[in-house]
Amino acid sequence: MKFIAFNGSPAGVNSATNRIIEAFLNGAKRGGAQVENYQLSEYKINQCQGCFACWFQSPGKCVMHDDMEKLLRAYQSADVVCFGSPVYSWNMTALLKNFVDRLVPLKSPLITQSEGNFDMIDSEKRVQKYVAISNCGFPGENNFAIIKAAFSCCNPSLEIYRNCGKLLKTKKESVQEVVAEYLNVVEQAGYEMATVGEVCETTQEQLSMPLMTIQEYVQFLGM
Ligand SMILES: Cc1cc2nc3c(=O)[nH]c(=O)nc-3n(C[C@H](O)[C@H](O)[C@H](O)COP(=O)(O)O)c2cc1C
């Protein structure tokens, strides 16, 4: 089983998002999965031009030749795809959105409908699971509303939304302890996904554990 993460944080390997992704992938690896982690910021990904040549002229192939060729191959080889992004202006980053737009060659011009939702049929039938990973700077859960709505389209098997995300990169030892505790839960989630294909309710609940009170967080930020 292969877990592949695509991190849409412009801060790449040093991002808070990547700390969560790494913990999750470490758990999956412990559970026997093969793992790969792509920092989208390190790749050249042009914007989709909307020409639909990848449907009508050269099915499955984009007319642009950039790093998306490699990333598409990776994407197709995954059993579990993890989309990672910090919240930027209440949404996923432009980097992740651009990547998702460029997945269009994997679709066909045939429409499917389920419970009133319309989508395009996959050009090659794939059985994949999806995981959404995000963190935001503010304490409010409302910051994830748009990202949640966007990811609901792929019916994710697991969603990890971490508020107070600034804490993930702290150098303050007392805070590092609680962050480590949280990342252990994320690791456990990766392990369960790899071994039983889903994350149990207890682990899911622990993923929402507060890292500190809002008052403490505001003090921590020094604002
Ligand atoms: C351009 C920009 C927009 C942001 N917008 C939001 C926002 O709408 N809500 C929020 O809670 N945090 C927002 N943040 C804060 C980031 O989500 C936060 O710093 C996060 O920890 C960055 O994660 P990363 O290290 O994975 O990139 C924004 C940050 C930037 C740079």
The ligand as a Tripos MOL2 file, in Angstrom:
@<TRIPOS>MOLECULE
LIG
   31    33     1     0     0
SMALL
NO_CHARGES

@<TRIPOS>ATOM
      1 C1         -1.3520   34.9030    3.0990 C.3       1 LIG1
      2 C2         -1.7770   34.2410    4.3710 C.ar      1 LIG1
      3 C3         -3.1240   34.1040    4.6490 C.ar      1 LIG1
      4 C4         -3.5200   33.4830    5.8420 C.ar      1 LIG1
      5 N1         -4.8570   33.3610    6.1140 N.ar      1 LIG1
      6 C5         -5.2680   32.7630    7.2380 C.ar      1 LIG1
      7 C6         -6.6610   32.6030    7.5330 C.ar      1 LIG1
      8 O1         -7.5330   32.9730    6.7600 O.2       1 LIG1
      9 N2         -6.9950   31.9900    8.6910 N.ar      1 LIG1
     10 C7         -6.0640   31.5340    9.5860 C.ar      1 LIG1
     11 O2         -6.4280   30.9980   10.6350 O.2       1 LIG1
     12 N3         -4.7440   31.6570    9.3320 N.ar      1 LIG1
     13 C8         -4.3270   32.2490    8.1860 C.ar      1 LIG1
     14 N4         -2.9900   32.3540    7.9040 N.ar      1 LIG1
     15 C9         -2.0090   31.7930    8.8680 C.3       1 LIG1
     16 C10        -1.4930   30.4020    8.4330 C.3       1 LIG1
     17 O3         -2.5750   29.5070    8.2360 O.3       1 LIG1
     18 C11        -0.5720   29.8650    9.5300 C.3       1 LIG1
     19 O4          0.5430   30.7220    9.6690 O.3       1 LIG1
     20 C12        -0.1360   28.4470    9.2940 C.3       1 LIG1
     21 O5          0.4240   27.9370   10.4960 O.3       1 LIG1
     22 C13         0.9120   28.3350    8.1850 C.3       1 LIG1
     23 O6          1.1610   26.9630    7.9500 O.3       1 LIG1
     24 P1          2.4180   26.4070    7.1540 P.3       1 LIG1
     25 O7          3.6310   26.6000    8.0420 O.co2     1 LIG1
     26 O8          2.0870   24.9770    6.9520 O.co2     1 LIG1
     27 O9          2.5240   27.1600    5.8770 O.co2     1 LIG1
     28 C14        -2.5470   32.9870    6.7430 C.ar      1 LIG1
     29 C15        -1.1940   33.1320    6.4330 C.ar      1 LIG1
     30 C16        -0.8000   33.7340    5.2720 C.ar      1 LIG1
     31 C17         0.6700   33.8700    4.9680 C.3       1 LIG1
@<TRIPOS>BOND
     1     1     2 1
     2     2     3 ar
     3     2    30 ar
     4     3     4 ar
     5     4     5 ar
     6     4    28 ar
     7     5     6 ar
     8     6     7 ar
     9     6    13 1
    10     7     8 2
    11     7     9 ar
    12     9    10 ar
    13    10    11 2
    14    10    12 ar
    15    12    13 ar
    16    13    14 ar
    17    14    15 1
    18    14    28 ar
    19    15    16 1
    20    16    17 1
    21    16    18 1
    22    18    19 1
    23    18    20 1
    24    20    21 1
    25    20    22 1
    26    22    23 1
    27    23    24 1
    28    24    25 2
    29    24    26 1
    30    24    27 1
    31    28    29 ar
    32    29    30 ar
    33    30    31 1
@<TRIPOS>SUBSTRUCTURE
     1 LIG1         1 GROUP 0 **** ****
